[in-house]
Every structure is written in C-alpha cells, then in structure tokens.
Amino acid sequence: MSTTHPLRFQPLGANGKIQARSTSGRYNTLRWAMVALTQLVFYGLCWLDWGGRQAVLFHLDGRKFYFFDLVLWPQDVLYLALLLIISAAGLFAVTAVAGRLFCGFACPQTVYTALFMGIESRIEGDRMARLKLDASPWNAEKILRRGGKHLAWLAVAGWTGVTFVGYFTPIRELLPTLGHLGSGPWETFWVLFYAGFTYMQAGFLREQVCQHMCPYSRFQGVMFDPQTINVGYDVQRGEPRGAQRKEVPAGESKAQGDCVDCTLCVQVCPTGIDIRNGLQYACISCGLCIDACNKVMDKIGAPRGLIRFDSNDRLEGNKASVFRFWRPRVIAYTALLAAMAVALVAGLAQRIPLRVDVLRERNALAREVEDGWVENIYTVKLINMAETPRRFQLAVSGLPEAHIAGATEVAAAGGEVTSLVVAVRAHPDGNDRHSQPITLKVNALDDPARVQVQEKTAFLLP
C-alpha cells in the first residue's frame, strides 16, 4: 500500500526555473566521478596517437573507422550494427535490474547538466543565492555573474563541439581549418551546431529533456517489475510526516513517521520531482535525494534509508522479499547481449582484411586468341583493408587449363583500393554452353592461409 501526497514544494526560481540545491554524499561523489571519467574519455581520446594516426576516428573523407588497431570500412557496417544492438541490450539489461541508473550517472544529458550546474553554482552561488539573484534587479553584480556564467558555458560548449567533430575529422587537422571558415564549411557548421546544442540542452532545457524530450523515459516502465531496484521512499516508515518531537512521553505512541517534511529531497532533485509521491517517469535515479535525506536522518538520530535504492516489493512493505537477479526479462536481455557480443567477437576474429570485386569488361566480349584459346577481360578491384602494404597472388579455376595471361602477382598499398585489368584464358573443349562459371582466387603472399578470398564470375565462350 502506498500513500501519495500533493506536491507541496517545488524548487522553482523565477519563471518556473528549477534551482536545485547542492548536496554531498555517496551518490553525489559517484555522480561527479562519472562526470570526470566520461569527460576524460571524451575530451582526451581524440588526442591519443596510435601508430602515427588518431586512435579513434570515424574518418568521413577516408571512409574508414579507426579504433586503435582495428580498421573498419563501409563494407563492415554489420559490425557497427552489432555494436549498437549490444549497447541497446546492455541498457535494457541494466534498466531491468537497476532502473534508470544509466540516466542518473552516465547519460550525456545528465553529465553535461551536472557540469553546467556545477559552473553555475561556482559563479552564482548555491540555491538561495541564485534565487536571490533571480529576484534582484539588473545591476553590475548581476550582469557580471550572469555574463561570467554564460561565457563559461559557451567555452565548455564550444570545446565540446570541436571535440565531437574531431572524432569525424582528425582533430589535429580540424583546429587550423576552423581558423578560416572557407576551408572547412561542414566542419565549421557542425562545430557551431553541436556547441549550440550542448549550450541549450545543458544550460537551459535541462530537466525538460528528461521529462518531455527523451523517449527512453516514456517506455522504460515496460522493463520494470516488482524486483527492479529504483530510488524510492519508504512510506510505511516515513508517514505521517511532521516535525520530530524531542521527547515522547512514556506510554504515548509516536505521532509521526521519520519524515520531517524538510523538502530537502525535493530541493536537491535536478528534475524537480518529489520522490515521496512514488515512482515517476521523470526520476533519473541519481540518488541525490538519498544523500540529502540520509543527512537529515543522521541529525535526528534515525536510521538511514528512508529514501533508498530498493525494489518496489520491499518499499511496499514486503520485507521478506529477496532480490533475485536472474529473472525472466533479465535473462532475456542478458542472453541477447551475450549472443550479439559473441557474434561481434567471432565476426571480428574471422574477418578477412581483403575485399575483391570482379567486373567483366562490357565493351569486349569473349575473343579467340592464338592456338584456340578464348580470352575474357575483367576489371579486378582489390581492397586492402590492412594498413600495411601487401602482395597478392591471383589464380583462376573452374575451366580446364584456365589461367591468367600475364603477371599473377600484384602489390597493394595499405588501406587503399587497387584496380587492375586481368585477362583470363581457357580452352572451349567442346563446351556448348555460352557462359561458364569460374572462380577468381586471391591470396595474400604473407598470410595465404588466412587472407584468402574467392570471387565467382562468368566466362563467356564464342
């Protein structure tokens, strides 16, 4: 049984803006640790050099994706699709087990909102100082503080835009390009677009993204069950709310629950909800309300955990409920995650860094040459997907005595497409079919056992 109360307090400032109060505690520390970790990776990884090139790069001009030693081409889009499925399955599995934990600690919207709110607190002060600043008339101090805040936001947003585009255009090439707009119009546009997007999302929209724009908050409920761990308020322990009396006369029962109705849990909430009203889609499970409530419990001498991460079963009074990790929906998401991960690893392990395209010469059909041989001309494109130069051996099979007229070895530069014209000769030997299937074989001379591709085509007879 759960009790709901009308929302008696909202941490709103001027024009309905949420002014969240700062707090400290275990979950706030963990939240800032995730901010530091994610931004260290995001801002730093694009500068990491790996064998003379950028370690992680979606190189649009080169049509390649570099991930340390791995180089993927447009033909490898299946691996990127598998990676997206793995990410989705992992998110679904985490949600089934621990609710919106990703939203509270690792979602880019949450991370940048926390970063921008931290800057705001440093420049304008904590919640009460910001409310006072909102209500004050425009003067030199207000202009200085507001201007300083927005300049800091713009600096962070601008560098975020540069970094984001730096994963698609090598960042060491991008920076000098941005100095003169005519040299890189698309890069300049996307830097400004992403910087503006970050500035608006983290600086102004904030909780509105979680409440109204994020589709995940709308369908997350279908992944929950009574065993899912969420941030929740213990109604049976906390109600009825009221100020704590220092002394309770002997024989008199306690008149109220542990909740002193201080509203600190609401004041620290970045989305402005009251967790005491029950589970709500706008809750991002950041745990800041837990930190605030635990401090109050310490002051009044009550046990911590009035607000806590727990299952709905236990929050509704079923103290005998035991958390079971392996539940049907968790098993389903984990099985999908494992299957896709195995498929990705197996695919990458068996991936051959060579693609071969064979095209018949359309302007020249079969022609007879000396000694009764029939010759067909093909254009062969070798895509050396390794970053090192290689030599390849070409051979043909499928018809008696079929062979390649001319050189059968070809050198291909690393990461390049090499085109060559190949003449294949064969004897008719009484074949009455006009078209015969043949197979062109291409082996890497330095690794013939692994790098081997066979491509089928047709050989035309007179």
PEPETA-V584570 format. One line per field, one symbol per residue. burial: b if it has 9 or more other ideal C-beta (glycine too) atoms within 8 Angstrom, else e. Layout:
# PEPETA-V584570
burial=???
This chain:
# PEPETA-V584570
burial=eeeebeeeeebebeeeebbbbebebebbbbbbebbeebbeeebebbebebeebbbbbebeeeebbbbeeebbbeebeebbebbebbeebbbbbbbbbbbbbbbbbebebbbbbbbbbbbbbebbeebebbbebbeeeeeeebbebbebbbebbbebbbbbbbbbbbbbbbbeebbebbeeeeebeebbebbbbbbbebbbbbbebbbebbbeebeebeebeebbeebbbbbbbbbeebbebbeeeeeeeeeeeeebbbbbeebbbbbbbbbbbbbbbeeeebbbbbbbbbbbbbbbbeebeeeeebbbbbbbbbbbeeeebeeeeebebbbebbebbeebbebbeebbeeeeebbbebebbeeeebeeeeeebbbbbbbbbbbbbbeeebbbbbbbebbeebebeeeebbbbebbeebeeebbbbbbbeeeeeeebbbbbbbbbbeebeebbbebebebbbe
